[in-house]
Amino acid sequence: MGHVQQAIRSKLEAALVPDLLEIADDSDLHSGHSGAREGGESHFTVRIVAEAFRGLSRVQRHRLVSSALAEELSGPVHALSLTLRAPGEPD
């Protein structure tokens, strides 16, 4: 796990206390595309199940994640694909 992925994990765990947190570095799939960085860690797929999302709209959930990852999103991370659910919600 690279340092950007570890930072994402640490910040999301602290901000959301998730029941489930899966992070995949998809950067190799975007090699040569806009925003792709040498060495990867620019494109991620993140799946989170957290009580913190209960009662929130899709936009509010995305804002929570974006706020927690503001430093990464303004720097090394070009794209995040997010699946954000409260416990018991279907995928």
N, C-alpha and C positions, 0 to 999 in steps of 0.2 A: 504494500500500500504506500503510495507516494505521499509527500508532505501536504499537498493540496487536499487530497482525499481524506487524510487524517484530520486536517483542520475542519473540513466540512463535517465529518463525523462528530468531532468534539463539540463544535458549536451547535449542531442540531440536537445532540444529546442533552446539552446544558439548557438550551432554550425550550425544548419540547418534551423532554423526558419520554421518549417514544416507547411503545410496546414492541414495535418492529421498526428497524432502520436498515434498509438495504441501499448500498451505493455502488454503482458500476461505472467504471471509467470507460466511456465509449469513444475516446479520442481517436483510437486507431481507425474507426469507421469514418472519420472526418478528415483524414490526412489529405493535405492539399487544398482543403476548403477554407473559406474565410474563417478566421478566428482560431484555426488549428495552430498549436504551438509545437515546436520541436520538443520532443520528450513527452508529449501528451499532457494529460491532466487539464484539458480545456473543455471537454464535453462529458457530462455525467447524466446518468439516469438515477433518480432517487425515488425510493418508495418508503413512505412513512405511515405508520399507524400510530396515532397519538390521541389521547383524551383531550389534549389542547385544541383539537380541531372540532370537537363536538359543538354543534350549533352554529358553526361558522360557514359562510358561503365559500365557494371555490376561490373567489378573488381574495377574501380575507385570509384564507389558508396560504395562498401563494405569497401574500404580503408578509405573513409571519416568517416564512422561510426566507424570503428575500431580505428581510430586515436582519435575520440572524446571520446571513451570508453576505452582507453588504460589502465587506472588504474583498472577498473572493470574487464577487460579481463585478466589482470595479477593476479587477486586475486579471488574474490568470484564468478565470472561468468565463468561457464564451457562451456556453449553453447548458441549461438544465432541463431535463425532461422529468416532470414531477407527477407522482401519483400520491395523493394525500387523503387519508381516510381516518375517521374516528373508529374506535373499536366496534366491531359488529357490522359496520357498513360494508356492502359488497364492493368488490373491485370493479 
